[in-house]
């Protein structure tokens, strides 16, 4: 699932450093501007960290690492801590097995396309921070199939969005957003039900999504839909 998440949200620039995936995109996205540490094939982790730092600083960027429960090498967090790195944001990966038949009959006014359309972009981009909008617009244009963009309408207007990307048997959920004017009216649940039905049709083994660990409303929504926490990610940055 961690590999699927990395591939589902592609950074604008990447490089492989001793097996780690160096990512840079600009803007405020932590994932798209950090090193994914799933694999390490080198013999000298300290030299690899030096290479990561040098590459980011050559780009005028602050080094950032994304660690998860099975990052390689296993003592990477301790190595970073000794260099003065601190943990910043933490996320929880939630898992759910999609069932083989639709969970419910289609509820409400749902639209699904293989690309983001203007109203979809307006809702999603309107609910994220300004520092992420320009870069996320470019990343959305690079999403690879099989993928499906979902929108739920209330009163004839798009109220909620979601994106599902299939990768390696996993259905990765991204870009779940509800317009602030439409909150607490069930649009988020509608769009997630439509997404799960589609994931089941694609014969995905698992649904997965990553949520900021302090986002209690989102965690409550997903747990209410049957998702359960199964893994954790943390981002690490140097003090200066």
N, C-alpha and C positions, 0 to 999 in steps of 0.2 A: 504493500500500500504506500509506503514511503517513496519508493521508486515511481509509482504511478503519480503521486502528487507532484514530484519534481518535473516529470515530463508533461503533466497536464497544464502547468502554468509556466511556459517557456520564457526564460530571461532573454533579453535582446542580444546580449553578448555572453559567450561562455568560453571556457578553456578547461582542459583537464590537467590537474596538478597532482601527480602521483596517485591517480585514481579519484581524488576529490573533484567535484564539479564547481569550478569558480564561475560565479554569475554576476553580471553587472547590467543595470538598466537605467540607473538614475531614478529620480523621484523618491517617494517615501516607502516603497514596498521593501519589506525586510527580506522576504523570500527571494525576490528577483535581484537582490544586491547582497547576497551572502554565499558562502561556500557550503554546498551540500556535502555532508561527510558520510555518505552511505558506504563507500568503498575506499580503502587505502591499500595501494599495492607497492608503496615505497619501503625503503629500509630505514629512513631517517625522518621521523615525524617533525623534529625541530627544524630541519632544513626545509621541509614542505611548508611549515607555518611561515618561515622566513620568505619563501617564494610567494605565498599568498599575500602577505603584507606588502611585499615589494610591488606586486602587480596592482593591488588596489591603490597604493600611494602614487604609482605612476599615472593612474587615472584620476588622481586628485580626490580619491574616495577613502573613507574610513574603513579599515578591515572589519569584516563581520563573518562569523561562523554560525551555521545552523546545525545544532546537534540534536540527535534523537536517541531513543533508548538503546539502539544497537550501532551507534557511530563507531567508526574505526579510525585510529586505534581506540580501544576501550578506555584508555586513560587520557583521552584528549581533553576532557574538561579540566583535569588536574594540570595538564601542561599549559592550557590557556590561563588558568588561575595563577600559576606561578609567574606568568608574564604580565600580570596585572589586569587581565581581562575580567569583565564583570558580566553576569547574566542580566539580560534586559527582559524582553517579552517572552512569555511562555505560552505555548498552545497545547491543546488536547486534541488527539486524533480520535474521532468517534467512528465506530464500526457498526454495520448492520448487514445481515445477509438478505439480499432481495429475494422475494418469493417468486415462483415461476408463473404466477397468474396475477393480474392486476389486483392491487390491495383493495381498491374500491372502484366503482364506476366513476368515470370522469365527473368531477365536481366543479361547478362554476365555469367561467369563461376562460379557457386555457388556450394559449397560442404557443406553438413550438416550431422553430426553424433551425436550419443548419448554420446560421450566421446571426450575429446580433443586428437588430434593426434599430431605427432611430429612437422609437419609444422605449425600447429595451435599454439602450445606452443611456437615455435620459434618466431613467429610474435608477439604474445601477450606479452610474457615475455621480448622480446627484446625492448618493448616500455614502460616498467614501470621501476621504480627506482630499483637499485640493492638491496636496503634494503628490498624490497617487494618480490623479485623473489622467494627465497627459500620457504617462508611461503605461498605465493599464489599458488605455485606448489602443496603444500600439501592440501590447501583448495580446489583447483580444483578437487582433487581426492575424496573429500567428498561431491561434489554436488549431490543432490538427484533428481531422476526423479519425474515428467516429466520435462525434460530439453533437450535442443538441442544446439549444438555448430555449429556455422556457419563460413564458410570461403569464401572469394571472391578472385578469381584469376585474375591477369592481366599478359598477356604475358606468360601464363602457370605457373606462380609462385604465391603462396599464398601472397596476399597483405593486406588483412584486416580480422579482426576477430570480432565475437560477440557471446555472450551466452544469452540464454533466459531460465529462470526458471519459471514454472507455480506454483503459490502458492495462494490458497484461491481465485481463480478467477482472480488473477492479473498475468500479464506477466511481470516479472522483467528482465530488460536488464542489462547485466553485460559485462565486458571485451571487450568493443568496442575499437579496436586499429587498426591503419593503419601503415604499415611499412614506415619508414621515406623516403625510396627511391621511394615510390608509392603515396605520398601525392598529393592532388589536381587532382586526375584522376578519381574520382567517386567511388573508391572501398568501402569507408565507406557508401555511400548511397546505393550501391548494397547490401551490407551485411545487412543493416538495413531493406531494402525492403523485403529481403528473410525472415528475422526474423519476421517481422510484418505479412507476409502471414501465417507463421506457427502458430503464436499466434492466428490469426483469426480461423485457422482450429481447434485449441484447445478450442475454444469458451471462450477465456479469456474476461473478462469485460473491463479491462483497460490494457494498456501498461504503464510502468513507469520506469524511470531511474533517477539516481542521478548524478549530475555534479558539480564539484567544481565551486563555484560562480564566480570566476575570469577567468574561462576557456572560453573566448569569442569565439574561433573557434568552440568548441564543442557545445556551446549553439546555435550558428548560424546554425550548421548542423541540430540539432534536431528541432529547431523551424522551419526550412525550410521543415522538414518532417511532420509538423503539431503538434508537441508537444508544450504544454503550461505549464508554471510554475504554481505550485499549492501548494507547501509546502517548508519548509526550515529546514535544520539541522545545528547545530553548535556543535563544539567540545570544551570542556572546560578542562583546565589543571591548576594545581597549579603553582605558579610563580617559584618554585625551584624544 
